[in-house]
Amino acid sequence: MNNRLREMRARYGWTQADLAHRLAVSRQTVNALETGRYDPSLPLAFRIGRLFGLPIEMIFRDDPAE
């Protein structure tokens, strides 16, 4: 799954730790999400969408080729 999490975090000027704190997850989780090593649970994806004020499909994109 591809995502724009790093881009969105940078737009807000947040570190991975800042974003992790806002999402109540670990910095390692944010890193794993940004590098595509971890797909978020549906509740976490919705929290991320709410945090950035975007629908989840504007942040996460399924890549059928993967």
All heavy atoms as TSV, in Angstrom:
chain	resi	resn	atom	element	x	y	z
A	1	MET	N	N	0.851	-1.176	0.000
A	1	MET	CA	C	0.000	0.000	0.000
A	1	MET	C	C	0.897	1.240	0.000
A	1	MET	O	O	1.796	1.359	0.799
A	1	MET	CB	C	-0.900	-0.019	1.241
A	1	MET	CG	C	-1.823	1.168	1.338
A	1	MET	SD	S	-2.905	1.148	2.773
A	1	MET	CE	C	-3.894	-0.287	2.460
A	2	ASN	N	N	0.632	2.118	-0.934
A	2	ASN	CA	C	1.359	3.390	-0.988
A	2	ASN	C	C	0.614	4.424	-0.156
A	2	ASN	O	O	-0.604	4.336	-0.012
A	2	ASN	CB	C	1.451	3.885	-2.433
A	2	ASN	CG	C	2.261	2.956	-3.297
A	2	ASN	OD1	O	3.279	2.437	-2.855
A	2	ASN	ND2	N	1.817	2.734	-4.511
A	3	ASN	N	N	1.369	5.379	0.359
A	3	ASN	CA	C	0.708	6.438	1.112
A	3	ASN	C	C	1.485	7.744	1.012
A	3	ASN	O	O	2.638	7.768	0.583
A	3	ASN	CB	C	0.522	6.031	2.568
A	3	ASN	CG	C	1.807	5.946	3.326
A	3	ASN	OD1	O	2.423	6.970	3.612
A	3	ASN	ND2	N	2.263	4.726	3.638
A	4	ARG	N	N	0.795	8.813	1.398
A	4	ARG	CA	C	1.375	10.164	1.374
A	4	ARG	C	C	1.684	10.653	2.779
A	4	ARG	O	O	1.781	11.849	3.015
A	4	ARG	CB	C	0.378	11.124	0.720
A	4	ARG	CG	C	0.052	10.776	-0.711
A	4	ARG	CD	C	-1.033	11.669	-1.271
A	4	ARG	NE	N	-0.774	13.079	-0.998
A	4	ARG	CZ	C	-1.752	13.981	-0.835
A	4	ARG	NH1	N	-2.999	13.630	-0.912
A	4	ARG	NH2	N	-1.457	15.245	-0.595
A	5	LEU	N	N	1.860	9.740	3.707
A	5	LEU	CA	C	2.026	10.124	5.109
A	5	LEU	C	C	3.253	11.012	5.319
A	5	LEU	O	O	3.170	12.036	5.996
A	5	LEU	CB	C	2.105	8.864	5.969
A	5	LEU	CG	C	1.818	9.037	7.436
A	5	LEU	CD1	C	0.495	9.721	7.684
A	5	LEU	CD2	C	1.843	7.691	8.130
A	6	ARG	N	N	4.385	10.627	4.741
A	6	ARG	CA	C	5.602	11.444	4.914
A	6	ARG	C	C	5.387	12.845	4.347
A	6	ARG	O	O	5.769	13.838	4.975
A	6	ARG	CB	C	6.778	10.763	4.226
A	6	ARG	CG	C	8.104	11.474	4.440
A	6	ARG	CD	C	9.207	10.773	3.702
A	6	ARG	NE	N	9.183	9.354	4.004
A	6	ARG	CZ	C	10.203	8.649	4.446
A	6	ARG	NH1	N	11.356	9.230	4.612
A	6	ARG	NH2	N	10.086	7.369	4.697
A	7	GLU	N	N	4.778	12.919	3.181
A	7	GLU	CA	C	4.505	14.214	2.551
A	7	GLU	C	C	3.582	15.055	3.423
A	7	GLU	O	O	3.833	16.250	3.636
A	7	GLU	CB	C	3.854	13.955	1.184
A	7	GLU	CG	C	3.314	15.182	0.506
A	7	GLU	CD	C	2.409	14.812	-0.668
A	7	GLU	OE1	O	2.567	13.714	-1.243
A	7	GLU	OE2	O	1.530	15.621	-0.993
A	8	MET	N	N	2.530	14.450	3.951
A	8	MET	CA	C	1.591	15.190	4.786
A	8	MET	C	C	2.252	15.639	6.087
A	8	MET	O	O	2.051	16.763	6.532
A	8	MET	CB	C	0.362	14.329	5.086
A	8	MET	CG	C	-0.441	13.918	3.866
A	8	MET	SD	S	-0.986	15.303	2.857
A	8	MET	CE	C	-2.009	16.167	4.024
A	9	ARG	N	N	3.044	14.762	6.672
A	9	ARG	CA	C	3.747	15.122	7.918
A	9	ARG	C	C	4.687	16.300	7.672
A	9	ARG	O	O	4.728	17.258	8.456
A	9	ARG	CB	C	4.514	13.901	8.429
A	9	ARG	CG	C	5.313	14.159	9.677
A	9	ARG	CD	C	5.956	12.890	10.187
A	9	ARG	NE	N	6.876	12.253	9.263
A	9	ARG	CZ	C	8.120	12.685	9.008
A	9	ARG	NH1	N	8.591	13.752	9.620
A	9	ARG	NH2	N	8.893	12.027	8.148
A	10	ALA	N	N	5.424	16.268	6.556
A	10	ALA	CA	C	6.354	17.349	6.227
A	10	ALA	C	C	5.607	18.659	6.005
A	10	ALA	O	O	6.078	19.729	6.388
A	10	ALA	CB	C	7.170	16.972	4.997
A	11	ARG	N	N	4.431	18.562	5.377
A	11	ARG	CA	C	3.637	19.763	5.118
A	11	ARG	C	C	3.280	20.480	6.420
A	11	ARG	O	O	3.210	21.700	6.471
A	11	ARG	CB	C	2.377	19.379	4.356
A	11	ARG	CG	C	1.547	20.557	3.919
A	11	ARG	CD	C	0.404	20.147	3.058
A	11	ARG	NE	N	0.919	19.573	1.807
A	11	ARG	CZ	C	0.158	19.085	0.850
A	11	ARG	NH1	N	-1.140	19.101	0.965
A	11	ARG	NH2	N	0.684	18.594	-0.249
A	12	TYR	N	N	3.064	19.716	7.466
A	12	TYR	CA	C	2.716	20.283	8.766
A	12	TYR	C	C	3.955	20.601	9.603
A	12	TYR	O	O	3.840	21.158	10.680
A	12	TYR	CB	C	1.803	19.337	9.536
A	12	TYR	CG	C	0.367	19.376	9.075
A	12	TYR	CD1	C	-0.012	18.805	7.865
A	12	TYR	CD2	C	-0.606	20.001	9.844
A	12	TYR	CE1	C	-1.320	18.829	7.436
A	12	TYR	CE2	C	-1.926	20.044	9.426
A	12	TYR	CZ	C	-2.270	19.450	8.209
A	12	TYR	OH	O	-3.579	19.505	7.787
A	13	GLY	N	N	5.142	20.224	9.114
A	13	GLY	CA	C	6.381	20.500	9.835
A	13	GLY	C	C	6.551	19.632	11.061
A	13	GLY	O	O	7.229	20.021	12.008
A	14	TRP	N	N	5.953	18.450	11.039
A	14	TRP	CA	C	6.021	17.550	12.189
A	14	TRP	C	C	7.121	16.519	12.010
A	14	TRP	O	O	7.385	16.057	10.907
A	14	TRP	CB	C	4.703	16.803	12.374
A	14	TRP	CG	C	3.528	17.647	12.708
A	14	TRP	CD1	C	3.539	18.906	13.243
A	14	TRP	CD2	C	2.150	17.301	12.521
A	14	TRP	NE1	N	2.249	19.359	13.395
A	14	TRP	CE2	C	1.383	18.400	12.971
A	14	TRP	CE3	C	1.508	16.185	12.027
A	14	TRP	CZ2	C	-0.001	18.404	12.941
A	14	TRP	CZ3	C	0.123	16.184	11.998
A	14	TRP	CH2	C	-0.627	17.276	12.452
A	15	THR	N	N	7.734	16.149	13.113
A	15	THR	CA	C	8.658	15.020	13.119
A	15	THR	C	C	7.838	13.740	13.197
A	15	THR	O	O	6.625	13.780	13.462
A	15	THR	CB	C	9.608	15.083	14.322
A	15	THR	OG1	O	8.817	14.921	15.514
A	15	THR	CG2	C	10.370	16.398	14.374
A	16	GLN	N	N	8.500	12.620	13.022
A	16	GLN	CA	C	7.796	11.344	13.200
A	16	GLN	C	C	7.296	11.228	14.632
A	16	GLN	O	O	6.199	10.716	14.865
A	16	GLN	CB	C	8.718	10.173	12.866
A	16	GLN	CG	C	8.957	10.000	11.394
A	16	GLN	CD	C	9.790	8.765	11.079
A	16	GLN	OE1	O	10.448	8.194	11.950
A	16	GLN	NE2	N	9.766	8.353	9.821
A	17	ALA	N	N	8.079	11.720	15.585
A	17	ALA	CA	C	7.667	11.661	16.993
A	17	ALA	C	C	6.424	12.525	17.223
A	17	ALA	O	O	5.520	12.135	17.975
A	17	ALA	CB	C	8.806	12.096	17.902
A	18	ASP	N	N	6.380	13.698	16.595
A	18	ASP	CA	C	5.198	14.575	16.715
A	18	ASP	C	C	3.947	13.859	16.218
A	18	ASP	O	O	2.900	13.869	16.874
A	18	ASP	CB	C	5.370	15.856	15.884
A	18	ASP	CG	C	6.460	16.773	16.389
A	18	ASP	OD1	O	6.757	16.758	17.595
A	18	ASP	OD2	O	7.020	17.500	15.545
A	19	LEU	N	N	4.073	13.263	15.041
A	19	LEU	CA	C	2.920	12.567	14.463
A	19	LEU	C	C	2.529	11.363	15.322
A	19	LEU	O	O	1.337	11.128	15.560
A	19	LEU	CB	C	3.225	12.126	13.030
A	19	LEU	CG	C	2.110	11.382	12.298
A	19	LEU	CD1	C	0.829	12.217	12.259
A	19	LEU	CD2	C	2.562	10.997	10.896
A	20	ALA	N	N	3.525	10.626	15.784
A	20	ALA	CA	C	3.243	9.464	16.633
A	20	ALA	C	C	2.470	9.885	17.884
A	20	ALA	O	O	1.494	9.223	18.272
A	20	ALA	CB	C	4.549	8.779	17.025
A	21	HIS	N	N	2.888	10.987	18.492
A	21	HIS	CA	C	2.196	11.485	19.690
A	21	HIS	C	C	0.739	11.828	19.370
A	21	HIS	O	O	-0.170	11.458	20.117
A	21	HIS	CB	C	2.933	12.705	20.242
A	21	HIS	CG	C	2.279	13.313	21.430
A	21	HIS	ND1	N	2.316	12.740	22.677
A	21	HIS	CD2	C	1.534	14.436	21.551
A	21	HIS	CE1	C	1.631	13.488	23.516
A	21	HIS	NE2	N	1.144	14.528	22.855
A	22	ARG	N	N	0.516	12.509	18.250
A	22	ARG	CA	C	-0.844	12.908	17.870
A	22	ARG	C	C	-1.732	11.700	17.553
A	22	ARG	O	O	-2.941	11.753	17.722
A	22	ARG	CB	C	-0.797	13.845	16.657
A	22	ARG	CG	C	-0.330	15.228	17.017
A	22	ARG	CD	C	-0.147	16.095	15.778
A	22	ARG	NE	N	0.021	17.493	16.119
A	22	ARG	CZ	C	1.156	18.031	16.506
A	22	ARG	NH1	N	2.242	17.302	16.616
A	22	ARG	NH2	N	1.218	19.312	16.815
A	23	LEU	N	N	-1.113	10.611	17.079
A	23	LEU	CA	C	-1.886	9.418	16.730
A	23	LEU	C	C	-1.920	8.388	17.845
A	23	LEU	O	O	-2.579	7.352	17.716
A	23	LEU	CB	C	-1.292	8.772	15.468
A	23	LEU	CG	C	-1.400	9.585	14.191
A	23	LEU	CD1	C	-0.592	8.924	13.077
A	23	LEU	CD2	C	-2.855	9.753	13.779
A	24	ALA	N	N	-1.167	8.646	18.927
A	24	ALA	CA	C	-1.074	7.703	20.055
A	24	ALA	C	C	-0.504	6.353	19.602
A	24	ALA	O	O	-1.032	5.294	19.958
A	24	ALA	CB	C	-2.418	7.542	20.759
A	25	VAL	N	N	0.534	6.431	18.773
A	25	VAL	CA	C	1.275	5.237	18.365
A	25	VAL	C	C	2.757	5.513	18.586
A	25	VAL	O	O	3.153	6.631	18.921
A	25	VAL	CB	C	1.016	4.872	16.878
A	25	VAL	CG1	C	-0.462	4.579	16.630
A	25	VAL	CG2	C	1.505	5.969	15.937
A	26	SER	N	N	3.593	4.522	18.371
A	26	SER	CA	C	5.030	4.729	18.551
A	26	SER	C	C	5.638	5.391	17.303
A	26	SER	O	O	5.063	5.320	16.202
A	26	SER	CB	C	5.726	3.385	18.801
A	26	SER	OG	O	5.714	2.603	17.622
A	27	ARG	N	N	6.802	6.019	17.483
A	27	ARG	CA	C	7.516	6.590	16.350
A	27	ARG	C	C	7.881	5.492	15.358
A	27	ARG	O	O	7.857	5.699	14.146
A	27	ARG	CB	C	8.783	7.325	16.814
A	27	ARG	CG	C	9.469	8.113	15.690
A	27	ARG	CD	C	10.898	8.448	16.026
A	27	ARG	NE	N	11.702	7.289	16.324
A	27	ARG	CZ	C	12.186	6.442	15.407
A	27	ARG	NH1	N	11.932	6.632	14.139
A	27	ARG	NH2	N	12.906	5.414	15.773
A	28	GLN	N	N	8.174	4.305	15.868
A	28	GLN	CA	C	8.514	3.186	14.991
A	28	GLN	C	C	7.331	2.814	14.101
A	28	GLN	O	O	7.514	2.430	12.939
A	28	GLN	CB	C	8.963	1.978	15.822
A	28	GLN	CG	C	10.307	2.149	16.489
A	28	GLN	CD	C	10.249	2.974	17.779
A	28	GLN	OE1	O	9.173	3.344	18.260
A	28	GLN	NE2	N	11.406	3.272	18.352
A	29	THR	N	N	6.121	2.922	14.633
A	29	THR	CA	C	4.930	2.655	13.829
A	29	THR	C	C	4.815	3.666	12.703
A	29	THR	O	O	4.543	3.301	11.556
A	29	THR	CB	C	3.663	2.671	14.704
A	29	THR	OG1	O	3.757	1.620	15.657
A	29	THR	CG2	C	2.407	2.497	13.869
A	30	VAL	N	N	5.037	4.940	13.009
A	30	VAL	CA	C	4.984	5.970	11.966
A	30	VAL	C	C	6.041	5.686	10.902
A	30	VAL	O	O	5.768	5.749	9.703
A	30	VAL	CB	C	5.172	7.382	12.572
A	30	VAL	CG1	C	5.349	8.431	11.476
A	30	VAL	CG2	C	3.984	7.738	13.465
A	31	ASN	N	N	7.239	5.334	11.333
A	31	ASN	CA	C	8.297	5.010	10.377
A	31	ASN	C	C	7.892	3.827	9.502
A	31	ASN	O	O	8.074	3.866	8.281
A	31	ASN	CB	C	9.603	4.721	11.125
A	31	ASN	CG	C	10.721	4.412	10.167
A	31	ASN	OD1	O	10.904	3.256	9.771
A	31	ASN	ND2	N	11.457	5.427	9.776
A	32	ALA	N	N	7.343	2.799	10.098
A	32	ALA	CA	C	6.927	1.617	9.338
A	32	ALA	C	C	5.805	1.956	8.350
A	32	ALA	O	O	5.779	1.439	7.232
A	32	ALA	CB	C	6.488	0.508	10.290
A	33	LEU	N	N	4.895	2.834	8.758
A	33	LEU	CA	C	3.833	3.269	7.842
A	33	LEU	C	C	4.419	4.041	6.665
A	33	LEU	O	O	4.067	3.797	5.509
A	33	LEU	CB	C	2.828	4.161	8.577
A	33	LEU	CG	C	1.907	3.485	9.569
A	33	LEU	CD1	C	1.231	4.531	10.459
A	33	LEU	CD2	C	0.864	2.661	8.851
A	34	GLU	N	N	5.321	4.968	6.971
A	34	GLU	CA	C	5.892	5.800	5.916
A	34	GLU	C	C	6.711	4.993	4.922
A	34	GLU	O	O	6.771	5.340	3.741
A	34	GLU	CB	C	6.770	6.898	6.526
A	34	GLU	CG	C	5.982	7.989	7.197
A	34	GLU	CD	C	6.843	9.133	7.677
A	34	GLU	OE1	O	8.082	9.054	7.577
A	34	GLU	OE2	O	6.267	10.117	8.170
A	35	THR	N	N	7.354	3.963	5.374
A	35	THR	CA	C	8.204	3.173	4.483
A	35	THR	C	C	7.442	2.004	3.857
A	35	THR	O	O	8.028	1.216	3.117
A	35	THR	CB	C	9.438	2.643	5.234
A	35	THR	OG1	O	9.005	1.875	6.361
A	35	THR	CG2	C	10.333	3.791	5.678
A	36	GLY	N	N	6.154	1.891	4.161
A	36	GLY	CA	C	5.335	0.853	3.560
A	36	GLY	C	C	5.545	-0.534	4.136
A	36	GLY	O	O	5.115	-1.523	3.561
A	37	ARG	N	N	6.226	-0.627	5.290
A	37	ARG	CA	C	6.442	-1.930	5.918
A	37	ARG	C	C	5.259	-2.355	6.775
A	37	ARG	O	O	5.218	-3.469	7.275
A	37	ARG	CB	C	7.722	-1.898	6.777
A	37	ARG	CG	C	8.985	-1.817	5.952
A	37	ARG	CD	C	10.240	-1.829	6.794
A	37	ARG	NE	N	10.362	-0.566	7.525
A	37	ARG	CZ	C	10.353	-0.465	8.857
A	37	ARG	NH1	N	10.273	-1.533	9.603
A	37	ARG	NH2	N	10.455	0.708	9.432
A	38	TYR	N	N	4.318	-1.465	6.979
A	38	TYR	CA	C	3.177	-1.740	7.841
A	38	TYR	C	C	1.952	-1.055	7.259
A	38	TYR	O	O	2.015	0.123	6.908
A	38	TYR	CB	C	3.476	-1.213	9.255
A	38	TYR	CG	C	2.341	-1.280	10.230
A	38	TYR	CD1	C	1.889	-2.487	10.735
A	38	TYR	CD2	C	1.727	-0.113	10.672
A	38	TYR	CE1	C	0.838	-2.541	11.641
A	38	TYR	CE2	C	0.687	-0.145	11.578
A	38	TYR	CZ	C	0.250	-1.368	12.056
A	38	TYR	OH	O	-0.787	-1.406	12.948
A	39	ASP	N	N	0.868	-1.794	7.125
A	39	ASP	CA	C	-0.404	-1.208	6.707
A	39	ASP	C	C	-1.219	-0.899	7.954
A	39	ASP	O	O	-1.328	-1.740	8.849
A	39	ASP	CB	C	-1.181	-2.176	5.822
A	39	ASP	CG	C	-0.527	-2.388	4.476
A	39	ASP	OD1	O	0.190	-1.480	4.018
A	39	ASP	OD2	O	-0.724	-3.462	3.885
A	40	PRO	N	N	-1.796	0.291	8.019
A	40	PRO	CA	C	-2.533	0.673	9.224
A	40	PRO	C	C	-3.832	-0.116	9.368
A	40	PRO	O	O	-4.422	-0.541	8.376
A	40	PRO	CB	C	-2.820	2.155	9.007
A	40	PRO	CG	C	-2.918	2.281	7.527
A	40	PRO	CD	C	-1.888	1.315	6.981
A	41	SER	N	N	-4.258	-0.280	10.604
A	41	SER	CA	C	-5.591	-0.823	10.845
A	41	SER	C	C	-6.599	0.205	10.331
A	41	SER	O	O	-6.260	1.386	10.126
A	41	SER	CB	C	-5.813	-1.053	12.341
A	41	SER	OG	O	-5.794	0.189	13.020
A	42	LEU	N	N	-7.815	-0.215	10.111
A	42	LEU	CA	C	-8.836	0.719	9.642
A	42	LEU	C	C	-9.055	1.865	10.635
A	42	LEU	O	O	-9.106	3.036	10.226
A	42	LEU	CB	C	-10.137	-0.022	9.347
A	42	LEU	CG	C	-11.185	0.737	8.558
A	42	LEU	CD1	C	-10.627	1.309	7.254
A	42	LEU	CD2	C	-12.376	-0.167	8.274
A	43	PRO	N	N	-9.160	1.579	11.952
A	43	PRO	CA	C	-9.304	2.702	12.891
A	43	PRO	C	C	-8.128	3.679	12.841
A	43	PRO	O	O	-8.321	4.897	12.906
A	43	PRO	CB	C	-9.391	2.012	14.262
A	43	PRO	CG	C	-9.920	0.654	13.963
A	43	PRO	CD	C	-9.311	0.293	12.635
A	44	LEU	N	N	-6.900	3.158	12.694
A	44	LEU	CA	C	-5.741	4.060	12.612
A	44	LEU	C	C	-5.788	4.863	11.310
A	44	LEU	O	O	-5.491	6.063	11.306
A	44	LEU	CB	C	-4.437	3.266	12.718
A	44	LEU	CG	C	-3.148	4.088	12.595
A	44	LEU	CD1	C	-3.107	5.227	13.631
A	44	LEU	CD2	C	-1.939	3.172	12.742
A	45	ALA	N	N	-6.165	4.244	10.219
A	45	ALA	CA	C	-6.273	4.971	8.949
A	45	ALA	C	C	-7.289	6.111	9.071
A	45	ALA	O	O	-7.047	7.216	8.585
A	45	ALA	CB	C	-6.673	4.018	7.829
A	46	PHE	N	N	-8.402	5.860	9.738
A	46	PHE	CA	C	-9.395	6.929	9.926
A	46	PHE	C	C	-8.854	8.030	10.836
A	46	PHE	O	O	-9.102	9.212	10.601
A	46	PHE	CB	C	-10.708	6.362	10.484
A	46	PHE	CG	C	-11.600	5.798	9.415
A	46	PHE	CD1	C	-11.814	4.431	9.324
A	46	PHE	CD2	C	-12.231	6.633	8.500
A	46	PHE	CE1	C	-12.647	3.910	8.340
A	46	PHE	CE2	C	-13.061	6.126	7.503
A	46	PHE	CZ	C	-13.261	4.758	7.423
A	47	ARG	N	N	-8.101	7.663	11.878
A	47	ARG	CA	C	-7.502	8.698	12.746
A	47	ARG	C	C	-6.549	9.574	11.947
A	47	ARG	O	O	-6.520	10.796	12.111
A	47	ARG	CB	C	-6.769	8.059	13.938
A	47	ARG	CG	C	-7.697	7.520	14.985
A	47	ARG	CD	C	-7.047	7.359	16.365
A	47	ARG	NE	N	-5.714	6.863	16.435
A	47	ARG	CZ	C	-5.366	5.584	16.644
A	47	ARG	NH1	N	-6.293	4.667	16.796
A	47	ARG	NH2	N	-4.104	5.219	16.726
A	48	ILE	N	N	-5.758	8.945	11.087
A	48	ILE	CA	C	-4.823	9.703	10.257
A	48	ILE	C	C	-5.596	10.634	9.325
A	48	ILE	O	O	-5.244	11.809	9.176
A	48	ILE	CB	C	-3.915	8.731	9.466
A	48	ILE	CG1	C	-2.982	7.989	10.428
A	48	ILE	CG2	C	-3.122	9.489	8.399
A	48	ILE	CD1	C	-2.247	6.814	9.806
A	49	GLY	N	N	-6.639	10.126	8.715
A	49	GLY	CA	C	-7.454	10.966	7.841
A	49	GLY	C	C	-8.051	12.163	8.570
A	49	GLY	O	O	-8.010	13.288	8.075
A	50	ARG	N	N	-8.596	11.908	9.761
A	50	ARG	CA	C	-9.174	13.012	10.550
A	50	ARG	C	C	-8.110	14.029	10.930
A	50	ARG	O	O	-8.339	15.239	10.875
A	50	ARG	CB	C	-9.855	12.472	11.807
A	50	ARG	CG	C	-11.244	11.934	11.570
A	50	ARG	CD	C	-12.002	11.709	12.877
A	50	ARG	NE	N	-11.311	10.793	13.769
A	50	ARG	CZ	C	-11.467	9.465	13.759
A	50	ARG	NH1	N	-12.310	8.916	12.914
A	50	ARG	NH2	N	-10.808	8.704	14.594
A	51	LEU	N	N	-6.917	13.540	11.313
A	51	LEU	CA	C	-5.841	14.433	11.732
A	51	LEU	C	C	-5.464	15.399	10.607
A	51	LEU	O	O	-5.246	16.588	10.842
A	51	LEU	CB	C	-4.621	13.614	12.172
A	51	LEU	CG	C	-3.426	14.395	12.682
A	51	LEU	CD1	C	-3.785	15.156	13.968
A	51	LEU	CD2	C	-2.246	13.463	12.939
A	52	PHE	N	N	-5.401	14.890	9.385
A	52	PHE	CA	C	-5.010	15.732	8.261
A	52	PHE	C	C	-6.210	16.343	7.543
A	52	PHE	O	O	-6.041	17.097	6.583
A	52	PHE	CB	C	-4.163	14.936	7.273
A	52	PHE	CG	C	-2.806	14.587	7.805
A	52	PHE	CD1	C	-2.438	13.261	8.012
A	52	PHE	CD2	C	-1.897	15.579	8.124
A	52	PHE	CE1	C	-1.184	12.937	8.507
A	52	PHE	CE2	C	-0.640	15.272	8.622
A	52	PHE	CZ	C	-0.281	13.940	8.817
A	53	GLY	N	N	-7.420	16.023	7.972
A	53	GLY	CA	C	-8.610	16.592	7.360
A	53	GLY	C	C	-8.845	16.095	5.949
A	53	GLY	O	O	-9.379	16.819	5.114
A	54	LEU	N	N	-8.447	14.839	5.685
A	54	LEU	CA	C	-8.601	14.269	4.355
A	54	LEU	C	C	-9.251	12.900	4.446
A	54	LEU	O	O	-9.061	12.182	5.426
A	54	LEU	CB	C	-7.223	14.089	3.691
A	54	LEU	CG	C	-6.437	15.351	3.372
A	54	LEU	CD1	C	-5.030	14.992	2.931
A	54	LEU	CD2	C	-7.140	16.157	2.297
A	55	PRO	N	N	-9.980	12.508	3.408
A	55	PRO	CA	C	-10.483	11.129	3.372
A	55	PRO	C	C	-9.298	10.172	3.235
A	55	PRO	O	O	-8.278	10.522	2.626
A	55	PRO	CB	C	-11.387	11.097	2.146
A	55	PRO	CG	C	-11.079	12.312	1.356
A	55	PRO	CD	C	-10.394	13.289	2.255
A	56	ILE	N	N	-9.438	8.977	3.780
A	56	ILE	CA	C	-8.295	8.051	3.789
A	56	ILE	C	C	-7.824	7.706	2.383
A	56	ILE	O	O	-6.638	7.474	2.184
A	56	ILE	CB	C	-8.571	6.776	4.618
A	56	ILE	CG1	C	-9.779	6.029	4.104
A	56	ILE	CG2	C	-8.718	7.109	6.075
A	56	ILE	CD1	C	-10.000	4.695	4.815
A	57	GLU	N	N	-8.731	7.721	1.408
A	57	GLU	CA	C	-8.296	7.382	0.055
A	57	GLU	C	C	-7.422	8.464	-0.562
A	57	GLU	O	O	-6.779	8.219	-1.580
A	57	GLU	CB	C	-9.493	7.055	-0.844
A	57	GLU	CG	C	-10.459	8.179	-1.042
A	57	GLU	CD	C	-11.591	8.161	-0.007
A	57	GLU	OE1	O	-11.421	7.591	1.085
A	57	GLU	OE2	O	-12.644	8.737	-0.309
A	58	MET	N	N	-7.360	9.643	0.044
A	58	MET	CA	C	-6.437	10.674	-0.438
A	58	MET	C	C	-5.073	10.536	0.221
A	58	MET	O	O	-4.131	11.232	-0.153
A	58	MET	CB	C	-7.025	12.057	-0.207
A	58	MET	CG	C	-8.226	12.333	-1.108
A	58	MET	SD	S	-8.733	14.045	-1.118
A	58	MET	CE	C	-7.324	14.805	-1.916
A	59	ILE	N	N	-4.963	9.674	1.221
A	59	ILE	CA	C	-3.684	9.458	1.906
A	59	ILE	C	C	-3.109	8.093	1.553
A	59	ILE	O	O	-1.915	7.952	1.303
A	59	ILE	CB	C	-3.861	9.590	3.430
A	59	ILE	CG1	C	-4.375	10.993	3.772
A	59	ILE	CG2	C	-2.543	9.290	4.149
A	59	ILE	CD1	C	-4.792	11.164	5.212
A	60	PHE	N	N	-3.979	7.082	1.510
A	60	PHE	CA	C	-3.539	5.712	1.239
A	60	PHE	C	C	-4.081	5.260	-0.109
A	60	PHE	O	O	-5.212	5.558	-0.466
A	60	PHE	CB	C	-4.045	4.764	2.325
A	60	PHE	CG	C	-3.507	5.097	3.681
A	60	PHE	CD1	C	-4.245	5.879	4.551
A	60	PHE	CD2	C	-2.257	4.654	4.083
A	60	PHE	CE1	C	-3.747	6.206	5.803
A	60	PHE	CE2	C	-1.758	4.978	5.326
A	60	PHE	CZ	C	-2.506	5.754	6.193
A	61	ARG	N	N	-3.247	4.519	-0.820
A	61	ARG	CA	C	-3.657	4.015	-2.122
A	61	ARG	C	C	-3.191	2.570	-2.236
A	61	ARG	O	O	-2.020	2.251	-2.010
A	61	ARG	CB	C	-3.043	4.851	-3.215
A	61	ARG	CG	C	-3.484	4.455	-4.607
A	61	ARG	CD	C	-2.863	5.314	-5.640
A	61	ARG	NE	N	-1.538	5.714	-5.166
A	61	ARG	CZ	C	-0.739	6.539	-5.767
A	61	ARG	NH1	N	-1.105	7.084	-6.858
A	61	ARG	NH2	N	0.433	6.845	-5.294
A	62	ASP	N	N	-4.142	1.722	-2.569
A	62	ASP	CA	C	-3.817	0.322	-2.767
A	62	ASP	C	C	-3.170	0.166	-4.135
A	62	ASP	O	O	-3.666	0.713	-5.117
A	62	ASP	CB	C	-5.080	-0.528	-2.678
A	62	ASP	CG	C	-4.778	-1.997	-2.716
A	62	ASP	OD1	O	-3.675	-2.394	-2.305
A	62	ASP	OD2	O	-5.655	-2.755	-3.141
A	63	ASP	N	N	-2.075	-0.545	-4.188
A	63	ASP	CA	C	-1.393	-0.790	-5.455
A	63	ASP	C	C	-1.572	-2.255	-5.805
A	63	ASP	O	O	-0.919	-3.117	-5.225
A	63	ASP	CB	C	0.081	-0.438	-5.333
A	63	ASP	CG	C	0.793	-0.528	-6.662
A	63	ASP	OD1	O	0.171	-0.970	-7.647
A	63	ASP	OD2	O	1.978	-0.167	-6.714
A	64	PRO	N	N	-2.467	-2.561	-6.754
A	64	PRO	CA	C	-2.728	-3.961	-7.062
A	64	PRO	C	C	-1.506	-4.694	-7.609
A	64	PRO	O	O	-1.467	-5.910	-7.597
A	64	PRO	CB	C	-3.838	-3.909	-8.111
A	64	PRO	CG	C	-3.984	-2.503	-8.500
A	64	PRO	CD	C	-3.253	-1.654	-7.531
A	65	ALA	N	N	-0.486	-3.981	-8.056
A	65	ALA	CA	C	0.712	-4.634	-8.585
A	65	ALA	C	C	1.573	-5.234	-7.484
A	65	ALA	O	O	2.441	-6.049	-7.746
A	65	ALA	CB	C	1.520	-3.638	-9.395
A	66	GLU	N	N	1.345	-4.804	-6.234
A	66	GLU	CA	C	2.161	-5.303	-5.118
A	66	GLU	C	C	1.699	-6.660	-4.678
A	66	GLU	O	O	0.607	-7.027	-4.723
A	66	GLU	CB	C	2.131	-4.331	-3.946
A	66	GLU	CG	C	2.844	-3.052	-4.261
A	66	GLU	CD	C	2.860	-2.114	-3.058
A	66	GLU	OE1	O	2.297	-2.435	-1.985
A	66	GLU	OE2	O	3.433	-1.050	-3.197
